[in-house]
Amino acid sequence: MRSLAFIAVFVTGALLLYGTRDFPAWGDPAAPAAQHVSPTYIEKSVEQTHVPNIVTAVLGDYRGYDTMFETVVIYCAGIVVIGALRNWRDEE
Amino acid sequence: MTGEQMSKAGTSGIIVEMAVRIATPFIQLFGMYVIAHGHYSPGGGFQGGVILGSAFILLGIAFNQEMALRYFSERVNSILGSSGALIYVGTAVVCALLGGLFLDYSALDRVLPLGPVEWRSMGIFVVELGVGLAVMSIMTSLFWDLGSGGDLEKGL
């Protein structure tokens, strides 16, 4: 059983690493994301959101969905830990 | 007291306790600063929430769980965490109900006319506040439940 789990993890990891071969190089100016998305954020974010920190503008506004579900994921993780570990016996 | 006696009594000694007493308000102040200053410097809801949560974790480590729970009860913790997540989702829903898009903070201009662009900045702050509250209470409750095995009595 343990070796089966190891094989599953190994194959998944190998597939993920193989998938990164198609990614553009880190910081490549010809990468699709660097063609129009990054320049738009850098040029327009202060004008469009009045936030001097581009990271915050992207995190809270342009990528608001992502951050919202990050918060929901953290919240769900906390609820699950409370539900799994909390010992309610004494209070009954 | 020897180390064994201290761990029986549930205290870490007067030096650690006094240091924690002095440091806790400053840690909390710094956490709020990190949340509020996310617009101008590195920081934001996640980082500030973790710092705020670490203040309560420090109380739990230096004193004991009961002492920490006296300042931040489980009930308040749950309410704050849930309202943090609700603030974020609620802001998004209010934007949609006011006629904008979901999470389009410029629609909040119809509540209080500050200008659509300024509201996008304010909306980010409101949302970061919600993230901070949620992360703070989840961090704290993770530590409390993992550290005490779910009894919330002694802790580490």
gemmi code that builds the backbone of each chain (N, CA, C; Angstrom):
import gemmi

chains = {
    "A": [
        ("MET", (0.841, -1.209, 0.000), (0.000, 0.000, 0.000), (0.868, 1.248, 0.000)),
        ("ARG", (1.922, 1.183, 0.844), (2.795, 2.342, 0.935), (3.551, 2.566, -0.370)),
        ("SER", (4.008, 1.451, -1.006), (4.744, 1.605, -2.259), (3.816, 2.116, -3.352)),
        ("LEU", (2.526, 1.717, -3.285), (1.547, 2.232, -4.254), (1.401, 3.744, -4.121)),
        ("ALA", (1.324, 4.211, -2.879), (1.205, 5.659, -2.637), (2.450, 6.375, -3.148)),
        ("PHE", (3.624, 5.749, -2.903), (4.860, 6.375, -3.351), (4.882, 6.491, -4.871)),
        ("ILE", (4.442, 5.389, -5.556), (4.428, 5.421, -7.021), (3.470, 6.505, -7.511)),
        ("ALA", (2.299, 6.627, -6.883), (1.334, 7.638, -7.300), (1.918, 9.039, -7.157)),
        ("VAL", (2.578, 9.290, -6.011), (3.174, 10.610, -5.786), (4.279, 10.864, -6.789)),
        ("PHE", (5.103, 9.833, -7.035), (6.232, 9.991, -7.941), (5.747, 10.287, -9.354)),
        ("VAL", (4.728, 9.521, -9.821), (4.226, 9.730, -11.191), (3.603, 11.117, -11.321)),
        ("THR", (2.814, 11.532, -10.309), (2.203, 12.854, -10.373), (3.262, 13.943, -10.405)),
        ("GLY", (4.286, 13.791, -9.542), (5.346, 14.781, -9.517), (6.085, 14.849, -10.835)),
        ("ALA", (6.367, 13.669, -11.421), (7.075, 13.632, -12.703), (6.242, 14.304, -13.794)),
        ("LEU", (4.917, 14.047, -13.781), (4.050, 14.674, -14.780), (4.050, 16.189, -14.630)),
        ("LEU", (3.993, 16.660, -13.372), (3.979, 18.106, -13.143), (5.282, 18.727, -13.605)),
        ("LEU", (6.413, 18.053, -13.279), (7.709, 18.587, -13.704), (7.812, 18.586, -15.224)),
        ("TYR", (7.278, 17.503, -15.856), (7.305, 17.448, -17.314), (6.484, 18.598, -17.882)),
        ("GLY", (5.353, 18.932, -17.226), (4.510, 20.018, -17.728), (5.197, 21.367, -17.681)),
        ("THR", (6.115, 21.576, -16.696), (6.764, 22.878, -16.598), (7.728, 23.116, -17.749)),
        ("ARG", (8.075, 22.054, -18.521), (9.002, 22.258, -19.650), (8.423, 23.172, -20.711)),
        ("ASP", (7.064, 23.221, -20.786), (6.441, 24.073, -21.794), (6.305, 25.513, -21.342)),
        ("PHE", (6.579, 25.777, -20.066), (6.418, 27.145, -19.574), (7.476, 28.050, -20.192)),
        ("PRO", (7.139, 29.334, -20.377), (8.187, 30.272, -20.791), (9.203, 30.442, -19.671)),
        ("ALA", (10.428, 30.792, -20.041), (11.480, 30.971, -19.036), (11.082, 32.072, -18.079)),
        ("TRP", (11.603, 31.979, -16.840), (11.235, 32.935, -15.803), (11.720, 34.334, -16.186)),
        ("GLY", (10.776, 35.297, -16.210), (11.140, 36.662, -16.556), (11.311, 36.893, -18.041)),
        ("ASP", (10.861, 35.940, -18.866), (11.003, 36.078, -20.317), (10.122, 37.220, -20.824)),
        ("PRO", (10.687, 38.244, -21.460), (9.859, 39.369, -21.930), (8.909, 38.977, -23.058)),
        ("ALA", (9.156, 37.848, -23.728), (8.284, 37.422, -24.824), (7.172, 36.487, -24.345)),
        ("ALA", (7.108, 36.230, -23.019), (6.062, 35.345, -22.503), (4.695, 36.000, -22.687)),
        ("PRO", (3.631, 35.206, -22.899), (2.309, 35.799, -23.135), (1.870, 36.759, -22.029)),
        ("ALA", (2.147, 36.410, -20.774), (1.710, 37.278, -19.677), (2.445, 38.609, -19.692)),
        ("ALA", (3.681, 38.623, -20.192), (4.461, 39.860, -20.214), (4.141, 40.723, -21.418)),
        ("GLN", (3.326, 40.190, -22.359), (3.042, 40.944, -23.582), (2.068, 42.088, -23.329)),
        ("HIS", (0.930, 41.789, -22.656), (-0.037, 42.870, -22.456), (-0.538, 42.978, -21.023)),
        ("VAL", (-0.561, 41.854, -20.250), (-1.142, 41.921, -18.901), (-0.251, 42.730, -17.968)),
        ("SER", (1.036, 42.356, -17.881), (1.936, 43.061, -16.967), (2.090, 44.539, -17.317)),
        ("PRO", (2.300, 44.895, -18.615), (2.402, 46.324, -18.919), (1.145, 47.095, -18.545)),
        ("THR", (-0.049, 46.486, -18.715), (-1.278, 47.182, -18.345), (-1.315, 47.457, -16.856)),
        ("TYR", (-0.960, 46.440, -16.055), (-0.961, 46.658, -14.605), (0.033, 47.745, -14.226)),
        ("ILE", (1.237, 47.675, -14.822), (2.279, 48.621, -14.408), (1.898, 50.035, -14.807)),
        ("GLU", (1.293, 50.192, -15.992), (0.998, 51.547, -16.466), (-0.303, 52.098, -15.886)),
        ("LYS", (-1.323, 51.232, -15.705), (-2.652, 51.749, -15.401), (-3.109, 51.566, -13.962)),
        ("SER", (-2.397, 50.740, -13.158), (-3.011, 50.381, -11.870), (-3.164, 51.586, -10.951)),
        ("VAL", (-2.195, 52.495, -10.911), (-2.326, 53.662, -10.023), (-3.470, 54.551, -10.500)),
        ("GLU", (-3.551, 54.723, -11.799), (-4.600, 55.563, -12.375), (-5.990, 54.944, -12.165)),
        ("GLN", (-6.083, 53.611, -12.272), (-7.394, 52.972, -12.193), (-7.838, 52.675, -10.767)),
        ("THR", (-6.900, 52.486, -9.842), (-7.307, 52.084, -8.498), (-6.807, 53.016, -7.397)),
        ("HIS", (-5.916, 53.961, -7.693), (-5.345, 54.859, -6.670), (-4.610, 54.087, -5.583)),
        ("VAL", (-4.022, 52.944, -5.925), (-3.224, 52.197, -4.955), (-1.779, 52.206, -5.432)),
        ("PRO", (-0.857, 52.821, -4.662), (0.530, 52.912, -5.135), (1.231, 51.559, -5.219)),
        ("ASN", (0.767, 50.577, -4.431), (1.409, 49.265, -4.417), (0.715, 48.367, -5.447)),
        ("ILE", (1.428, 48.070, -6.531), (0.803, 47.304, -7.617), (0.398, 45.923, -7.134)),
        ("VAL", (1.217, 45.329, -6.238), (0.905, 43.981, -5.757), (-0.471, 43.974, -5.084)),
        ("THR", (-0.718, 44.991, -4.227), (-2.006, 45.056, -3.543), (-3.138, 45.283, -4.531)),
        ("ALA", (-2.903, 46.137, -5.533), (-3.946, 46.397, -6.523), (-4.305, 45.127, -7.277)),
        ("VAL", (-3.281, 44.368, -7.671), (-3.555, 43.131, -8.404), (-4.239, 42.117, -7.496)),
        ("LEU", (-3.732, 41.996, -6.261), (-4.277, 41.010, -5.336), (-5.726, 41.313, -4.967)),
        ("GLY", (-6.014, 42.567, -4.675), (-7.327, 42.903, -4.138), (-8.344, 43.282, -5.177)),
        ("ASP", (-7.897, 43.738, -6.337), (-8.857, 44.245, -7.315), (-8.878, 43.424, -8.595)),
        ("TYR", (-7.758, 43.412, -9.328), (-7.755, 42.705, -10.610), (-7.927, 41.202, -10.431)),
        ("ARG", (-7.312, 40.672, -9.368), (-7.415, 39.235, -9.100), (-8.237, 39.004, -7.841)),
        ("GLY", (-9.339, 39.727, -7.725), (-10.153, 39.647, -6.517), (-10.775, 38.292, -6.293)),
        ("TYR", (-11.156, 37.634, -7.370), (-11.746, 36.291, -7.243), (-10.778, 35.345, -6.569)),
        ("ASP", (-9.526, 35.383, -7.044), (-8.490, 34.494, -6.517), (-8.351, 34.694, -5.021)),
        ("THR", (-8.246, 35.970, -4.596), (-8.041, 36.255, -3.183), (-9.271, 35.870, -2.372)),
        ("MET", (-10.462, 36.064, -2.956), (-11.685, 35.715, -2.239), (-11.720, 34.217, -1.948)),
        ("PHE", (-11.386, 33.416, -2.951), (-11.454, 31.979, -2.697), (-10.261, 31.485, -1.887)),
        ("GLU", (-9.144, 32.218, -1.927), (-8.059, 31.901, -0.987), (-8.554, 32.039, 0.440)),
        ("THR", (-9.255, 33.167, 0.703), (-9.794, 33.377, 2.047), (-10.784, 32.287, 2.404)),
        ("VAL", (-11.644, 31.915, 1.442), (-12.640, 30.878, 1.707), (-11.949, 29.543, 1.981)),
        ("VAL", (-10.850, 29.270, 1.250), (-10.119, 28.017, 1.473), (-9.532, 27.991, 2.881)),
        ("ILE", (-8.918, 29.114, 3.293), (-8.340, 29.170, 4.643), (-9.439, 28.991, 5.678)),
        ("TYR", (-10.579, 29.652, 5.446), (-11.699, 29.550, 6.381), (-12.190, 28.104, 6.470)),
        ("CYS", (-12.347, 27.454, 5.313), (-12.804, 26.057, 5.315), (-11.800, 25.166, 6.036)),
        ("ALA", (-10.486, 25.410, 5.799), (-9.469, 24.602, 6.478), (-9.601, 24.741, 7.983)),
        ("GLY", (-9.812, 25.984, 8.446), (-9.974, 26.195, 9.884), (-11.195, 25.493, 10.423)),
        ("ILE", (-12.318, 25.588, 9.699), (-13.553, 24.934, 10.149), (-13.354, 23.423, 10.235)),
        ("VAL", (-12.650, 22.866, 9.230), (-12.446, 21.418, 9.219), (-11.563, 20.993, 10.390)),
        ("VAL", (-10.506, 21.787, 10.673), (-9.638, 21.433, 11.800), (-10.416, 21.491, 13.104)),
        ("ILE", (-11.253, 22.526, 13.261), (-12.066, 22.612, 14.484), (-13.008, 21.405, 14.556)),
        ("GLY", (-13.644, 21.088, 13.430), (-14.597, 19.984, 13.430), (-13.936, 18.645, 13.703)),
        ("ALA", (-12.685, 18.473, 13.211), (-12.026, 17.177, 13.372), (-11.384, 17.029, 14.743)),
        ("LEU", (-10.835, 18.130, 15.288), (-10.023, 18.000, 16.502), (-10.737, 18.412, 17.775)),
        ("ARG", (-11.656, 19.348, 17.684), (-12.251, 19.904, 18.900), (-12.997, 18.819, 19.660)),
        ("ASN", (-12.715, 18.787, 20.968), (-13.288, 17.752, 21.828), (-14.429, 18.384, 22.630)),
        ("TRP", (-15.660, 18.028, 22.280), (-16.810, 18.700, 22.904), (-17.349, 17.906, 24.089)),
        ("ARG", (-16.734, 16.774, 24.450), (-17.352, 15.865, 25.413), (-17.639, 16.524, 26.756)),
        ("ASP", (-16.707, 17.381, 27.226), (-16.843, 17.926, 28.577), (-18.079, 18.808, 28.739)),
        ("GLU", (-18.479, 19.436, 27.649), (-19.548, 20.424, 27.788), (-20.924, 19.810, 27.707)),
        ("GLU", (-21.002, 18.504, 27.391), (-22.331, 17.908, 27.249), (-22.898, 17.455, 28.599)),
    ],
    "B": [
        ("MET", (12.442, 28.098, 40.475), (11.776, 26.867, 40.038), (12.613, 26.174, 38.987)),
        ("THR", (12.659, 24.860, 39.055), (13.339, 24.114, 37.996), (12.413, 24.024, 36.792)),
        ("GLY", (12.975, 23.561, 35.699), (12.183, 23.480, 34.478), (10.977, 22.577, 34.635)),
        ("GLU", (11.178, 21.488, 35.380), (10.067, 20.546, 35.522), (8.925, 21.166, 36.323)),
        ("GLN", (9.301, 21.869, 37.399), (8.268, 22.508, 38.211), (7.502, 23.557, 37.414)),
        ("MET", (8.266, 24.299, 36.596), (7.609, 25.349, 35.801), (6.587, 24.750, 34.858)),
        ("SER", (6.974, 23.642, 34.199), (6.039, 23.086, 33.234), (4.828, 22.500, 33.953)),
        ("LYS", (5.018, 22.058, 35.230), (3.860, 21.575, 35.979), (2.932, 22.733, 36.305)),
        ("ALA", (3.512, 23.848, 36.727), (2.684, 24.990, 37.089), (2.100, 25.677, 35.857)),
        ("GLY", (2.581, 25.329, 34.680), (2.039, 25.914, 33.464), (2.540, 27.312, 33.192)),
        ("THR", (3.669, 27.721, 33.754), (4.202, 29.045, 33.465), (5.596, 28.899, 32.874)),
        ("SER", (6.090, 29.962, 32.274), (7.404, 29.913, 31.649), (8.400, 30.759, 32.418)),
        ("GLY", (8.047, 31.215, 33.596), (8.964, 32.046, 34.338), (8.638, 33.518, 34.169)),
        ("ILE", (9.044, 34.321, 35.142), (8.585, 35.721, 35.186), (9.185, 36.543, 34.053)),
        ("ILE", (10.409, 36.199, 33.618), (11.060, 37.015, 32.584), (10.296, 36.883, 31.276)),
        ("VAL", (9.995, 35.623, 30.920), (9.261, 35.414, 29.664), (7.875, 36.036, 29.758)),
        ("GLU", (7.217, 35.883, 30.913), (5.862, 36.422, 31.043), (5.843, 37.935, 30.917)),
        ("MET", (6.799, 38.583, 31.580), (6.822, 40.053, 31.499), (7.155, 40.501, 30.080)),
        ("ALA", (8.084, 39.802, 29.428), (8.446, 40.175, 28.055), (7.235, 40.042, 27.140)),
        ("VAL", (6.461, 38.962, 27.341), (5.291, 38.759, 26.488), (4.224, 39.804, 26.780)),
        ("ARG", (4.053, 40.120, 28.081), (3.082, 41.166, 28.440), (3.404, 42.475, 27.738)),
        ("ILE", (4.702, 42.815, 27.694), (5.085, 44.086, 27.070), (4.991, 43.989, 25.554)),
        ("ALA", (5.371, 42.826, 25.001), (5.487, 42.735, 23.542), (4.131, 42.596, 22.855)),
        ("THR", (3.155, 41.965, 23.530), (1.890, 41.646, 22.854), (1.187, 42.853, 22.243)),
        ("PRO", (1.009, 43.976, 22.988), (0.328, 45.107, 22.345), (1.060, 45.631, 21.129)),
        ("PHE", (2.402, 45.590, 21.170), (3.166, 46.093, 20.027), (3.043, 45.152, 18.836)),
        ("ILE", (2.989, 43.836, 19.114), (2.800, 42.886, 18.017), (1.451, 43.134, 17.353)),
        ("GLN", (0.420, 43.358, 18.197), (-0.912, 43.586, 17.630), (-0.958, 44.885, 16.834)),
        ("LEU", (-0.294, 45.920, 17.390), (-0.260, 47.207, 16.684), (0.438, 47.055, 15.335)),
        ("PHE", (1.544, 46.280, 15.339), (2.276, 46.077, 14.085), (1.429, 45.299, 13.088)),
        ("GLY", (0.669, 44.313, 13.596), (-0.220, 43.567, 12.699), (-1.232, 44.478, 12.040)),
        ("MET", (-1.847, 45.374, 12.855), (-2.829, 46.305, 12.277), (-2.170, 47.258, 11.290)),
        ("TYR", (-0.922, 47.668, 11.620), (-0.184, 48.535, 10.700), (0.048, 47.842, 9.366)),
        ("VAL", (0.419, 46.561, 9.425), (0.698, 45.822, 8.180), (-0.577, 45.729, 7.345)),
        ("ILE", (-1.734, 45.510, 8.010), (-2.987, 45.436, 7.250), (-3.321, 46.799, 6.657)),
        ("ALA", (-3.244, 47.848, 7.494), (-3.686, 49.167, 7.038), (-2.729, 49.765, 6.024)),
        ("HIS", (-1.439, 49.370, 6.091), (-0.446, 49.970, 5.216), (-0.193, 49.133, 3.963)),
        ("GLY", (-1.051, 48.138, 3.731), (-0.854, 47.288, 2.563), (-0.912, 48.044, 1.257)),
        ("HIS", (-1.563, 49.231, 1.267), (-1.661, 50.005, 0.032), (-0.332, 50.632, -0.360)),
        ("TYR", (0.560, 50.846, 0.627), (1.761, 51.625, 0.359), (3.043, 50.830, 0.506)),
        ("SER", (2.986, 49.685, 1.137), (4.216, 48.937, 1.395), (3.865, 47.456, 1.335)),
        ("PRO", (4.871, 46.580, 1.333), (4.552, 45.163, 1.375), (3.695, 44.857, 2.585)),
        ("GLY", (2.708, 44.024, 2.396), (1.809, 43.699, 3.492), (0.412, 43.497, 2.969)),
        ("GLY", (-0.514, 43.408, 3.865), (-1.892, 43.186, 3.483), (-2.572, 42.268, 4.475)),
        ("GLY", (-3.739, 41.798, 4.092), (-4.572, 41.040, 5.010), (-3.939, 39.756, 5.493)),
        ("PHE", (-3.329, 38.998, 4.580), (-2.797, 37.699, 4.973), (-1.649, 37.867, 5.962)),
        ("GLN", (-0.697, 38.739, 5.619), (0.469, 38.910, 6.479), (0.074, 39.511, 7.818)),
        ("GLY", (-0.753, 40.570, 7.774), (-1.170, 41.210, 9.021), (-1.991, 40.280, 9.883)),
        ("GLY", (-2.836, 39.469, 9.251), (-3.651, 38.523, 10.010), (-2.786, 37.504, 10.726)),
        ("VAL", (-1.734, 37.050, 10.056), (-0.845, 36.078, 10.694), (-0.135, 36.721, 11.885)),
        ("ILE", (0.281, 37.992, 11.734), (0.962, 38.656, 12.861), (-0.003, 38.820, 14.030)),
        ("LEU", (-1.258, 39.243, 13.741), (-2.248, 39.380, 14.812), (-2.505, 38.039, 15.487)),
        ("GLY", (-2.609, 36.971, 14.669), (-2.837, 35.658, 15.249), (-1.664, 35.210, 16.105)),
        ("SER", (-0.432, 35.567, 15.680), (0.741, 35.123, 16.431), (0.784, 35.758, 17.811)),
        ("ALA", (0.152, 36.934, 17.981), (0.124, 37.538, 19.312), (-0.634, 36.644, 20.283)),
        ("PHE", (-1.765, 36.090, 19.828), (-2.540, 35.213, 20.709), (-1.838, 33.873, 20.893)),
        ("ILE", (-1.151, 33.402, 19.843), (-0.394, 32.159, 19.973), (0.722, 32.338, 20.999)),
        ("LEU", (1.362, 33.515, 20.973), (2.425, 33.803, 21.943), (1.873, 33.794, 23.361)),
        ("LEU", (0.691, 34.377, 23.560), (0.054, 34.332, 24.883), (-0.160, 32.887, 25.315)),
        ("GLY", (-0.630, 32.061, 24.357), (-0.886, 30.658, 24.685), (0.388, 29.906, 25.037)),
        ("ILE", (1.518, 30.268, 24.393), (2.770, 29.568, 24.667), (3.370, 30.047, 25.992)),
        ("ALA", (3.385, 31.366, 26.192), (4.089, 31.906, 27.355), (3.309, 31.678, 28.642)),
        ("PHE", (1.989, 31.811, 28.599), (1.199, 31.514, 29.793), (0.603, 30.122, 29.592)),
        ("ASN", (-0.686, 30.049, 29.374), (-1.285, 28.776, 28.994), (-2.556, 29.070, 28.227)),
        ("GLN", (-3.204, 28.010, 27.809), (-4.372, 28.176, 26.954), (-5.484, 28.956, 27.656)),
        ("GLU", (-5.688, 28.678, 28.946), (-6.790, 29.345, 29.655), (-6.596, 30.847, 29.668)),
        ("MET", (-5.341, 31.254, 29.924), (-5.025, 32.680, 29.946), (-5.318, 33.318, 28.584)),
        ("ALA", (-4.905, 32.631, 27.512), (-5.140, 33.186, 26.181), (-6.634, 33.226, 25.883)),
        ("LEU", (-7.358, 32.206, 26.319), (-8.798, 32.158, 26.044), (-9.550, 33.206, 26.842)),
        ("ARG", (-8.973, 33.679, 27.956), (-9.635, 34.736, 28.716), (-9.653, 36.039, 27.903)),
        ("TYR", (-8.596, 36.246, 27.115), (-8.542, 37.467, 26.314), (-9.236, 37.320, 24.969)),
        ("PHE", (-9.314, 36.084, 24.477), (-9.833, 35.877, 23.120), (-10.592, 34.557, 23.146)),
        ("SER", (-11.846, 34.610, 23.581), (-12.577, 33.366, 23.794), (-12.881, 32.686, 22.473)),
        ("GLU", (-13.196, 31.416, 22.579), (-13.453, 30.626, 21.371), (-14.638, 31.194, 20.602)),
        ("ARG", (-15.643, 31.670, 21.371), (-16.848, 32.223, 20.756), (-16.514, 33.466, 19.928)),
        ("VAL", (-15.760, 34.399, 20.543), (-15.358, 35.620, 19.821), (-14.514, 35.256, 18.609)),
        ("ASN", (-13.635, 34.257, 18.801), (-12.768, 33.813, 17.717), (-13.597, 33.341, 16.516)),
        ("SER", (-14.607, 32.500, 16.795), (-15.435, 32.001, 15.689), (-16.193, 33.135, 15.016)),
        ("ILE", (-16.725, 34.055, 15.854), (-17.513, 35.149, 15.274), (-16.626, 36.022, 14.384)),
        ("LEU", (-15.408, 36.338, 14.872), (-14.520, 37.203, 14.087), (-14.091, 36.520, 12.789)),
        ("GLY", (-13.758, 35.222, 12.889), (-13.325, 34.525, 11.680), (-14.418, 34.460, 10.639)),
        ("SER", (-15.630, 34.133, 11.090), (-16.732, 34.047, 10.139), (-17.059, 35.408, 9.553)),
        ("SER", (-17.032, 36.455, 10.415), (-17.376, 37.774, 9.878), (-16.294, 38.250, 8.925)),
        ("GLY", (-15.035, 37.824, 9.130), (-13.990, 38.201, 8.184), (-14.268, 37.667, 6.796)),
        ("ALA", (-14.600, 36.365, 6.736), (-14.930, 35.791, 5.430), (-16.191, 36.443, 4.867)),
        ("LEU", (-17.138, 36.770, 5.779), (-18.400, 37.379, 5.318), (-18.169, 38.786, 4.781)),
        ("ILE", (-17.213, 39.521, 5.393), (-16.949, 40.884, 4.916), (-16.508, 40.843, 3.458)),
        ("TYR", (-15.610, 39.898, 3.157), (-15.098, 39.816, 1.776), (-16.231, 39.470, 0.809)),
        ("VAL", (-16.914, 38.349, 1.083), (-17.958, 37.908, 0.156), (-19.101, 38.917, 0.141)),
        ("GLY", (-19.411, 39.487, 1.337), (-20.501, 40.461, 1.407), (-20.207, 41.696, 0.589)),
        ("THR", (-18.955, 42.193, 0.637), (-18.595, 43.351, -0.176), (-18.821, 43.055, -1.656)),
        ("ALA", (-18.403, 41.850, -2.059), (-18.567, 41.476, -3.468), (-20.042, 41.426, -3.840)),
        ("VAL", (-20.877, 40.867, -2.950), (-22.303, 40.745, -3.260), (-22.962, 42.120, -3.277)),
        ("VAL", (-22.570, 42.992, -2.331), (-23.146, 44.347, -2.305), (-22.825, 45.076, -3.605)),
        ("CYS", (-21.573, 44.899, -4.090), (-21.203, 45.518, -5.371), (-22.129, 45.035, -6.478)),
        ("ALA", (-22.415, 43.721, -6.469), (-23.273, 43.174, -7.525), (-24.687, 43.703, -7.380)),
        ("LEU", (-25.179, 43.814, -6.117), (-26.562, 44.271, -5.916), (-26.726, 45.738, -6.281)),
        ("LEU", (-25.638, 46.521, -6.143), (-25.736, 47.951, -6.450), (-25.663, 48.217, -7.947)),
        ("GLY", (-25.568, 47.192, -8.738), (-25.616, 47.392, -10.177), (-24.277, 47.249, -10.861)),
        ("GLY", (-23.190, 47.035, -10.071), (-21.890, 46.807, -10.703), (-21.693, 45.331, -10.959)),
        ("LEU", (-20.440, 44.978, -11.228), (-20.114, 43.566, -11.360), (-19.750, 43.017, -9.988)),
        ("PHE", (-19.751, 41.673, -9.885), (-19.304, 41.028, -8.655), (-17.859, 41.422, -8.390)),
        ("LEU", (-17.581, 41.943, -7.185), (-16.244, 42.400, -6.788), (-15.795, 43.686, -7.491)),
        ("ASP", (-16.711, 44.379, -8.159), (-16.354, 45.652, -8.800), (-16.631, 46.768, -7.802)),
        ("TYR", (-15.562, 47.140, -7.023), (-15.783, 48.048, -5.894), (-16.253, 49.426, -6.331)),
        ("SER", (-16.059, 49.788, -7.587), (-16.454, 51.143, -7.991), (-17.958, 51.324, -7.913)),
        ("ALA", (-18.738, 50.208, -7.843), (-20.191, 50.331, -7.701), (-20.574, 50.892, -6.340)),
        ("LEU", (-19.670, 50.767, -5.334), (-19.979, 51.268, -3.992), (-20.073, 52.792, -3.971)),
        ("ASP", (-19.689, 53.423, -5.044), (-19.809, 54.878, -5.160), (-21.246, 55.329, -4.954)),
        ("ARG", (-22.205, 54.457, -5.247), (-23.614, 54.832, -5.088), (-24.024, 54.920, -3.635)),
        ("VAL", (-23.265, 54.296, -2.728), (-23.577, 54.402, -1.293), (-23.028, 55.707, -0.742)),
        ("LEU", (-21.772, 55.958, -1.025), (-21.077, 57.131, -0.487), (-20.233, 57.696, -1.633)),
        ("PRO", (-20.614, 58.831, -2.175), (-19.908, 59.285, -3.390), (-18.504, 59.806, -3.108)),
        ("LEU", (-17.532, 58.939, -3.238), (-16.123, 59.345, -3.127), (-15.461, 59.345, -4.496)),
        ("GLY", (-16.173, 58.874, -5.482), (-15.572, 58.698, -6.806), (-15.272, 57.239, -7.031)),
        ("PRO", (-15.558, 56.734, -8.219), (-15.375, 55.294, -8.483), (-13.940, 54.813, -8.297)),
        ("VAL", (-12.969, 55.627, -8.691), (-11.576, 55.172, -8.583), (-11.160, 55.098, -7.128)),
        ("GLU", (-11.573, 56.100, -6.336), (-11.232, 56.087, -4.913), (-11.888, 54.902, -4.218)),
        ("TRP", (-13.097, 54.543, -4.669), (-13.765, 53.403, -4.053), (-13.061, 52.098, -4.373)),
        ("ARG", (-12.415, 52.015, -5.510), (-11.657, 50.779, -5.776), (-10.540, 50.631, -4.763)),
        ("SER", (-9.912, 51.780, -4.390), (-8.871, 51.737, -3.361), (-9.470, 51.371, -2.006)),
        ("MET", (-10.622, 52.025, -1.659), (-11.266, 51.743, -0.371), (-11.767, 50.305, -0.314)),
        ("GLY", (-12.288, 49.827, -1.442), (-12.800, 48.459, -1.482), (-11.707, 47.456, -1.185)),
        ("ILE", (-10.507, 47.702, -1.721), (-9.388, 46.800, -1.439), (-9.104, 46.783, 0.054)),
        ("PHE", (-9.185, 47.972, 0.697), (-8.908, 48.027, 2.139), (-9.952, 47.241, 2.928)),
        ("VAL", (-11.239, 47.419, 2.577), (-12.309, 46.693, 3.278), (-12.093, 45.193, 3.163)),
        ("VAL", (-11.739, 44.776, 1.945), (-11.552, 43.356, 1.676), (-10.337, 42.817, 2.440)),
        ("GLU", (-9.266, 43.620, 2.490), (-8.066, 43.199, 3.227), (-8.377, 43.046, 4.707)),
        ("LEU", (-9.249, 43.936, 5.214), (-9.666, 43.853, 6.616), (-10.352, 42.520, 6.877)),
        ("GLY", (-11.234, 42.125, 5.951), (-11.913, 40.838, 6.100), (-10.928, 39.687, 6.064)),
        ("VAL", (-9.974, 39.748, 5.132), (-8.945, 38.696, 5.042), (-8.165, 38.629, 6.347)),
        ("GLY", (-7.788, 39.804, 6.882), (-7.015, 39.849, 8.118), (-7.758, 39.205, 9.267)),
        ("LEU", (-9.041, 39.544, 9.431), (-9.832, 38.960, 10.524), (-9.913, 37.445, 10.380)),
        ("ALA", (-10.214, 36.985, 9.164), (-10.366, 35.545, 8.958), (-9.051, 34.828, 9.245)),
        ("VAL", (-7.944, 35.343, 8.696), (-6.648, 34.672, 8.881), (-6.256, 34.683, 10.349)),
        ("MET", (-6.507, 35.819, 11.045), (-6.150, 35.900, 12.467), (-6.846, 34.795, 13.253)),
        ("SER", (-8.165, 34.678, 13.110), (-8.841, 33.695, 13.965), (-8.578, 32.272, 13.520)),
        ("ILE", (-8.364, 32.056, 12.226), (-8.074, 30.678, 11.811), (-6.700, 30.251, 12.324)),
        ("MET", (-5.708, 31.158, 12.222), (-4.380, 30.832, 12.757), (-4.470, 30.490, 14.237)),
        ("THR", (-5.195, 31.343, 14.987), (-5.281, 31.136, 16.428), (-5.984, 29.830, 16.749)),
        ("SER", (-7.095, 29.564, 16.054), (-7.844, 28.357, 16.409), (-7.111, 27.102, 15.945)),
        ("LEU", (-6.353, 27.207, 14.849), (-5.511, 26.068, 14.446), (-4.539, 25.716, 15.565)),
        ("PHE", (-3.870, 26.755, 16.093), (-2.893, 26.501, 17.156), (-3.579, 25.939, 18.389)),
        ("TRP", (-4.701, 26.517, 18.778), (-5.372, 26.067, 19.992), (-5.801, 24.616, 19.873)),
        ("ASP", (-6.396, 24.269, 18.731), (-6.896, 22.905, 18.601), (-5.763, 21.902, 18.426)),
        ("LEU", (-4.729, 22.268, 17.660), (-3.622, 21.333, 17.455), (-2.769, 21.217, 18.709)),
        ("GLY", (-2.586, 22.339, 19.421), (-1.699, 22.350, 20.576), (-2.275, 21.644, 21.783)),
        ("SER", (-3.607, 21.615, 21.897), (-4.211, 21.013, 23.090), (-4.951, 19.731, 22.758)),
        ("GLY", (-4.841, 19.246, 21.544), (-5.543, 18.028, 21.169), (-7.043, 18.181, 21.178)),
        ("GLY", (-7.538, 19.411, 21.071), (-8.978, 19.631, 20.971), (-9.670, 19.897, 22.288)),
        ("ASP", (-8.913, 19.856, 23.424), (-9.570, 20.077, 24.713), (-9.623, 21.554, 25.095)),
        ("LEU", (-8.745, 22.347, 24.515), (-8.616, 23.776, 24.837), (-8.392, 23.985, 26.336)),
        ("GLU", (-7.664, 23.071, 26.967), (-7.456, 23.256, 28.402), (-6.058, 23.758, 28.724)),
        ("LYS", (-5.052, 22.900, 28.497), (-3.715, 23.318, 28.911), (-2.915, 23.879, 27.752)),
        ("GLY", (-2.962, 23.241, 26.637), (-2.132, 23.689, 25.531), (-0.719, 23.199, 25.703)),
        ("LEU", (0.206, 23.781, 24.953), (1.594, 23.297, 24.990), (2.265, 23.679, 26.299)),
    ],
}
model = gemmi.Model(1)
for chain_id, residues in chains.items():
    chain = gemmi.Chain(chain_id)
    for i, (resn, *xyz) in enumerate(residues, 1):
        res = gemmi.Residue()
        res.name, res.seqid = resn, gemmi.SeqId(i, " ")
        for name, pos in zip(("N", "CA", "C"), xyz):
            atom = gemmi.Atom()
            atom.name, atom.element = name, gemmi.Element(name[0])
            atom.pos, atom.b_iso = gemmi.Position(*pos), 0.0
            res.add_atom(atom)
        chain.add_residue(res)
    model.add_chain(chain)
structure = gemmi.Structure()
structure.add_model(model)
structure.setup_entities()
